[in-house]
Amino acid sequence: MPTKTPASATDWIDPDDAPRLDEDWFDRAAAYRGERLIRPGRPKSANPKQSVNLRLDADVLEFYRKSGPGWQTRMNDALRKAAGL
């Protein structure tokens, strides 16, 4: 008795109808190291940020943290503006 193809399977049945595996397909494919899935992550930045230790007044830190997610980016933008960058 033939088995039913699951809904998550591809739409094609004949292997000759399979999509072409081009460079774009391989660029988006999942990569494994052994049994562990390796996620590609973000592309490398041309100007990566650097981690630093910085002592700030508690009220300044609280002000930015209260503004919600992205507070470090907003603080960086304010510092860039103050530096004239």
N, C-alpha and C positions, 0 to 999 in steps of 0.2 A: 504494500500500500504506500503510495507516495506521501511524503511529509509536506506539510504546508510551510511555505517560506514565512519567517517572522516578519512583522511589519517593519522592523528596524533594518532588514536586509535591503540591499540595493535594488533598484527598479529593474535592472537588466537580468536576464536569465542566461543568455548565450554568452560564453566568455569572449566571443569575437566582438560583442557589443560593449565590452568593458571600456570605461573611459581611458584615454591615453594618459600615461604617467609621464608628465613633462617635468621640467625643473621646478616650476611653481608648485606642483604637487609634492615633490620631495622636500621643498623648503618648508611646507606647512605640515609635513608628516610628523608623527610622534616618534621620538628617538628613545631607545632604551639602552641602558648600560646594565647588562645582566638582566635581572628582573625588575630593575628600578626605572621608572619613567623619568626621563630627563626633560624638563620643560625649558624651552629656549629663553624665556624671560624677555626683558626689554633689550633693545639694541644698545650697544655701548655708546655712551655720550661722548661727543668731541670735547666737551668741557665738563667733566664729572665734578660733582660736589665733593667737598672734603669734610670729614668728621673732625670736629674740634671740641675741646672742653672750654666752656665759656661761663663765667660767673655773671649772673644778671640779678638785678633787684627783684625781689619777690613780686612786687606789684606789676612790674613790666611783664614778667613771665605769666602771671595770672591774667593780665589783660589779653595777651595773645592766645593763651590756652582757652579762655572763655569764648573766643570767637569761633571755636569749633574745629573740625577737621581741616587741615591745610594751614594751620597756624604757623608752622615753621616756614612754609613758603611765603606767607604774608610777611613774616618777620624778615626773611631774606630780602623780599622786595622793598621793604621799608629801609633796610640797611643799604641796599643798592642805590635807592633814591637819595638818601642822606650823603652817600659817597659821590654822588653825581655820575653814576655809571648807567 
